[in-house]
Structures are given as structure tokens and as C-alpha cells.
């Protein structure tokens, strides 16, 4: 028994999924763009020299060796001795024979300190060696 009938037909409530898909796609695209711009080099902060042909290059399997202005060597963010560097390089080459090695040196680092590290890297058998530099601002 229905007491009051309405002239407007009653419709069942429903959830519209199209706007939800749009919002989720926007969030996914935003997070992807933000994560691509967050390139985190696992090295110490250094005052890098500038170069005209520098371009950003980041890969997760990079072996980054840092040489600071005093000549101290670090792999990632931990200081290592020259002998430990040899062990770490051979271990990295066992995992990936074509692993790229980046040497990051401070602008004030002596050439001899960088050359000693480069010599150890070459003796370990690394074929792909590069120096990390800052891109020179275009004027």
C-alpha cells in the first residue's frame, strides 16, 4: 500500500565511474612526471666543472666513484680505500660486464688523484668510463 505517490519516478542511485577514471589517470600521470624529474645520484655533493656538451644521463645500474678535493675516494656515499675500490669494481663487473662507471670529481681536485682512480678503473677492465660534469649555462 502506497500512501503518497510522486509524479517523478524514483531512480536508483548509481556511481559514475568515468570521472573516477579521469582523476586516477591524472594522478598517475602526475606521479610519473614527478618521479622522472627526481634523479637521485648516489654520490656526495661536489662542485663539478662545467662542459658545453654535457647532458643528463642517469641509469640505475651506474657505478659512481667520487673524488673530493682532498683526494679521498667514495663509492656512492661511503668513503673507501683504493684497495676496497678494486674489490668493488671487480664485484660490479661480475654482475654486469658492461657496467658504466662515472667518475665524479670536485672542481678543485688535483688531476693526479683523478688519474689514479681512472687507472684503477681501467685496470679492473671497465670499458665504459665517463666523467660527471655540470652543463655550462647557455648565454
C-alpha positions, 0 to 999 in steps of 0.5 A: 500500500502506497500512501503518497505517490510522486509524479517523478519516478524514483531512480536508483542511485548509481556511481559514475565511474568515468570521472573516477577514471579521469582523476586516477589517470591524472594522478598517475600521470602526475606521479610519473612526471614527478618521479622522472624529474627526481634523479637521485645520484648516489654520490656526495655533493661536489662542485663539478666543472662545467662542459658545453656538451654535457647532458643528463644521463642517469641509469640505475645500474651506474657505478659512481666513484667520487673524488673530493678535493682532498683526494679521498675516494667514495663509492656512492656515499661511503668513503673507501680505500683504493684497495676496497675500490678494486674489490668493488669494481671487480664485484660490479663487473661480475654482475654486469660486464658492461657496467658504466662507471662515472667518475665524479670529481670536485672542481678543485681536485688535483688531476693526479688523484683523478688519474689514479682512480681512472687507472684503477678503473681501467685496470679492473677492465671497465670499458665504459668510463665517463666523467660527471660534469655540470652543463655550462649555462647557455648565454 
